[in-house]
Protein backbone atom coordinates (compact mmCIF):
# COMPACT_ATOMS: atom_id res chain seq x y z
CA UNK A 1 0.00 0.00 0.00
CA UNK A 2 2.90 2.37 0.69
CA UNK A 3 4.16 1.90 -2.88
CA UNK A 4 0.84 3.04 -4.33
CA UNK A 5 0.92 6.25 -2.30
CA UNK A 6 4.48 7.14 -3.32
CA UNK A 7 4.51 10.56 -4.92
CA UNK A 8 7.84 11.79 -6.34
CA UNK A 9 6.71 15.42 -6.05
CA UNK A 10 6.17 15.01 -2.31
CA UNK A 11 9.61 13.41 -1.90
CA UNK A 12 11.24 16.23 -3.84
CA UNK A 13 9.39 18.87 -1.83
CA UNK A 14 10.56 17.24 1.41
CA UNK A 15 14.14 17.19 0.10
CA UNK A 16 14.01 20.90 -0.74
CA UNK A 17 12.65 21.70 2.72
CA UNK A 18 15.38 19.61 4.37
CA UNK A 19 18.03 21.51 2.40
CA UNK A 20 16.49 24.83 3.47
CA UNK A 21 16.38 23.72 7.10
CA UNK A 22 20.03 22.68 6.96
CA UNK A 23 20.95 26.04 5.47
CA UNK A 24 19.01 27.84 8.17
CA UNK A 25 20.77 25.85 10.89
CA UNK A 26 24.17 26.66 9.39
CA UNK A 27 23.22 30.32 9.19
CA UNK A 28 22.09 30.42 12.80
CA UNK A 29 25.21 28.55 13.93
CA UNK A 30 27.39 31.11 12.20
CA UNK A 31 25.52 33.95 13.86
CA UNK A 32 25.95 32.32 17.28
CA UNK A 33 29.69 31.96 16.68
CA UNK A 34 30.05 35.57 15.53
CA UNK A 35 28.08 36.81 18.56
CA UNK A 36 30.67 34.96 20.72
CA UNK A 37 28.05 32.98 22.63
CA UNK A 38 29.92 29.87 21.49
CA UNK A 39 33.68 29.90 21.17
CA UNK A 40 35.01 29.48 17.69
CA UNK A 41 37.07 31.31 15.11
CA UNK A 42 35.35 34.17 13.31
CA UNK A 43 36.32 32.66 9.96
CA UNK A 44 34.25 29.58 10.83
CA UNK A 45 31.24 31.73 11.66
CA UNK A 46 31.52 33.70 8.44
CA UNK A 47 31.95 30.50 6.42
CA UNK A 48 28.89 28.95 8.04
CA UNK A 49 26.84 32.06 7.26
CA UNK A 50 27.92 32.11 3.60
CA UNK A 51 27.30 28.37 3.10
CA UNK A 52 24.00 28.60 5.01
CA UNK A 53 22.78 31.46 2.83
CA UNK A 54 23.75 29.52 -0.30
CA UNK A 55 21.97 26.40 0.94
CA UNK A 56 18.87 28.34 1.96
CA UNK A 57 18.41 30.70 -0.97
CA UNK A 58 20.22 29.34 -4.04
CA UNK A 59 20.62 25.58 -3.78
CA UNK A 60 16.89 24.69 -3.67
CA UNK A 61 16.24 26.81 -6.78
CA UNK A 62 19.05 25.12 -8.68
CA UNK A 63 17.87 21.65 -7.68
CA UNK A 64 14.26 22.44 -8.63
CA UNK A 65 15.40 23.66 -12.05
CA UNK A 66 17.34 20.46 -12.61
CA UNK A 67 14.29 18.39 -11.72
CA UNK A 68 12.08 20.42 -14.11
CA UNK A 69 14.42 20.03 -17.08
CA UNK A 70 13.19 17.22 -19.34
CA UNK A 71 15.74 14.47 -19.86
CA UNK A 72 16.99 14.07 -23.40
Secondary structure, DSSP 8 states (H G I E B T S, - for coil): -TTTT--HHHHHHHHHHHHHHHHHHHHHHHHHHHTTSS---HHHHHHHHHHHHIIIIIHHHHHHHHHHS---
